[in-house]
Amino acid sequence: MQRKIAFMGTPNFAVPILKYIYQNGYEIPVVYTQPPKKTNRGQKIEKSSIHLLAETLNLNIRTPNQLNKNNLEYEYLRNLDLDLVIVVAYGQIIPDEMLGLTKKGFINIHASLLPSWRGAAPIQRSIMNLDKETGVSIMKIVEKLDSGPVMKQQKIEIKKNTNAEELLNQLSYISSKLILESIDEIESGNAQFIDQNEKESTYAKKIEKKESKINWQDNAIKILAKINSLYPNPGAWFTYMGERYKILKASLADNEGKIAEVLDNDLTVACRSKSIKIIEIQRQGKNKQNSSQFLLGSKIKKGSILN
């Protein structure tokens, strides 16, 4: 008999995973994702990446504002008689009363090597923290956030100058392969779940806008890690003469000078220790540019202090 697997997810990270499950012939009676939201400009309605994929695949879509104390969704899931639910960066905590509505439970894919970096921003925090490796974890969902027993993990090296978008794509691809193995093991009864070590847990809190501002008093390695961890959104930024500039890509440089000073005509900026060379930059309200294009018409020149 064909297994019925519901899917809950929202961002780009979840897209290849849903696609792989669908392409491998599993019945997906419903996809849950976060509700469409209005964009800042024009107040247009923007659907999540998973919403758009589910529409393309002609799957049933549900977008409740919340699951907690939601009798309508509780009854809907109960009546589906599901075998399993796969959850990938859905954006809501699954209430305890719903966790018993399937034969095999709720399984979560998390973009870290649990118990490290539980929470909302594991990819960004691992880069910002200068971690040498990260990975994905397949775990059973319990009521406490990202603390359930783990059945599978796969490590990946965080290479020099890897940004969040690149790492997300790598981990998403690994996850799509790993979840199929996990489903097979769960179906056959061979899955083994190991409890996490609570003493080793760390938390990847959501990125706040204020922490994406660049502090030139930091050393160059730390600043570059921030730039890479926040690419492409929300982006690491600084202000100059009342305008905001987002640094999208940069590299380390050995130049030294006064902190926050533009040291040359290649847009190299001095930090507390060493410097960074800006490769790609975006002025607020403008398109992104490489450094040579940007310098042609910019107020920022050699000798400018970016405080």
Secondary structure as GFF3:
##gff-version 3
##sequence-region A 1 307
A	DSSP	beta_strand	5	9	.	.	.	ID=ss1
A	DSSP	three_ten_helix	12	14	.	.	.	ID=ss2
A	DSSP	alpha_helix	15	23	.	.	.	ID=ss3
A	DSSP	beta_strand	31	32	.	.	.	ID=ss4
A	DSSP	beta_strand	37	38	.	.	.	ID=ss5
A	DSSP	beta_strand	45	46	.	.	.	ID=ss6
A	DSSP	alpha_helix	49	56	.	.	.	ID=ss7
A	DSSP	beta_strand	61	62	.	.	.	ID=ss8
A	DSSP	alpha_helix	71	80	.	.	.	ID=ss9
A	DSSP	beta_strand	84	88	.	.	.	ID=ss10
A	DSSP	three_ten_helix	96	98	.	.	.	ID=ss11
A	DSSP	beta_strand	106	110	.	.	.	ID=ss12
A	DSSP	beta_strand	118	119	.	.	.	ID=ss13
A	DSSP	alpha_helix	122	128	.	.	.	ID=ss14
A	DSSP	beta_strand	133	140	.	.	.	ID=ss15
A	DSSP	beta_strand	150	157	.	.	.	ID=ss16
A	DSSP	alpha_helix	164	188	.	.	.	ID=ss17
A	DSSP	three_ten_helix	198	200	.	.	.	ID=ss18
A	DSSP	beta_strand	203	204	.	.	.	ID=ss19
A	DSSP	three_ten_helix	209	212	.	.	.	ID=ss20
A	DSSP	alpha_helix	220	229	.	.	.	ID=ss21
A	DSSP	beta_strand	236	240	.	.	.	ID=ss22
A	DSSP	beta_strand	243	253	.	.	.	ID=ss23
A	DSSP	beta_strand	268	270	.	.	.	ID=ss24
A	DSSP	beta_strand	275	283	.	.	.	ID=ss25
A	DSSP	beta_strand	288	290	.	.	.	ID=ss26
A	DSSP	alpha_helix	291	296	.	.	.	ID=ss27
###
